[in-house]
């Protein structure tokens, strides 16, 4: 390889791709097609069930009509569909509890909780803080002055 040449990017192992596809298709042990489908569509289903309580009998018939099956490979019954839904909800709740808590979200203008971003001065502004003494601080402790090209002055917290 010559200087400046980049190595070829590594190709993904075809065997790994096949294993990952099978895992996605078949899930882990004891996970039915119905469970995997409900988990994949959890948020949409939860919103729909919040609006209208599910009638598990007709819902199970429709789930079977679209080809979803229980762990035994048979079409889901009303009881099986209901229990699978509760299992999906329980498992997702546990998974979310185990995720590290990111804490409260930051406001758009914060870089850390309670630390606010200050807008950068516009072009042409000069900070005179290095040249100011206590008498020049406009009598306000902790404030310094910025002057702009048009002679505008602004007090800025330091």
N, C-alpha and C positions, 0 to 999 in steps of 0.2 A: 504494500500500500504506500502510495506517495503522500508527501506532506500536503495537507489540505483535503485529502480524500476522506469521505466519511464512510464508515463501515456500513454494510447493508443492514437494515433493521431486522431484528430477529423475527423469523416466521413463527406464527403460532402453531404449536404442535397439533396436528390433525386429531390425534387420539384424545388430547385434552378437550378439543372442541366437541368431539362426539360424546365424551363423558359429561361435559357441562350441559349439552343439549338433552341428554337422557335424564340428567338430574332435574332439569327444568320441566321436562315433560312428565316424568314419573314421580318426582318428589322423593321425599325420604320414606323410610319404612312406615307403613300404616297410614299413609296419607292418600286418601282417595282422590279421584279426579274432581269430585264435588268439593272436597275440602280445598284443594289447590285453586279451583276456580273461584270459590267464595273468598278465599284469602286475597287473591289477585284483585278482586273487585270489591273489597271490603268497604272502602269509603263510599262508593256509589250505592252499594246495597244498604249500608247503615243509614244514609240519608233518605233513601226510599222507605225503609222500614220505620224511620222516625215520623214520616208523613202518614204512612198507612201501615198498620200492623199487618204482618204477613199472614195470609191464610195458607197454612203449610200444606194442606191437601192439594189444592190446585197448583200451588207453587212447585210441589214435588213432581206433579205430573208434567209440568212445563220443563222442569230441569231434566227429567227423563227424556222428554221429547227432543231436546237439543243434544242428547247423547251423554249427559253427565251421569256417573255411576257412583255408588258407595264403595267402601273398601272391599266388599265382597264381589264387586263387579256387576252387581244387580242395580236396576233402577232404584233411586232413593224413595223411601216411604216418607210420609209426612213427618213421622217421629224421627227418622234418620236425618232428614233435611234440617229439622229444628235443632237436633243435637249437634249436628255438624256446624251449624251457624254459631251456636254457643261456644263450641270448641275453638272455632276460628277467633271469635271475640276474646276469649280467655287467653289464647296463645299470643295474639297481638298485644294485648294489655301487658302480659309478662315481658314480651320482647321490648316494649316501650319503656317499661320500668327499669330494665337492665341497661338501657342506653345512658351514657353519662349526661347529667343535667347540664345544659348549656347556660343555665341561669336566665335571668330576665333579658329580654332582647334590648338592644341599644336603639336609641332614637337615631334618626338619620344624621343628625349633626353631632353625635357622640363617637369618640374613638375608644372609649372605655366608660364604664358606669360613672357618671358625674364629670367626665372630662369632655369638654366641648371643643369642637374645631373652631378656630378663629379664622375668619376670612383673610386671605392674603391681601395686603394693600394693593390698590390699583397701580398701574404703571405710572411712574412719575412721582410717587410718594417717597419721602425720605424719612427714616426714623431718626429722630434727634435724641433718643433716649441716652445714648452714650455721652452726649454733650450736655445733658441737663443736670443741674444740681438741685438740691431740695428747694431752693427759692424759685426755681423755674418750673416746678411741678404744678403750677396753677393752684397751689394751696390744697390740693387733694392728694392725700397719701395713697401711694400705690398706683397713681395714674401718671402717664407720660404723654407727650404730645407728638403727633405726626403732622407733618406739613406736606401739602400737595403742591403740584406745579402751579395751581391757581391761587396759592396763598391760603388755602383752607387749612384750618387746624382742627384736630380731633383728639380728644382725650382717650387713651387706651389703657385698660387695666394691665398691670405688670405683675 
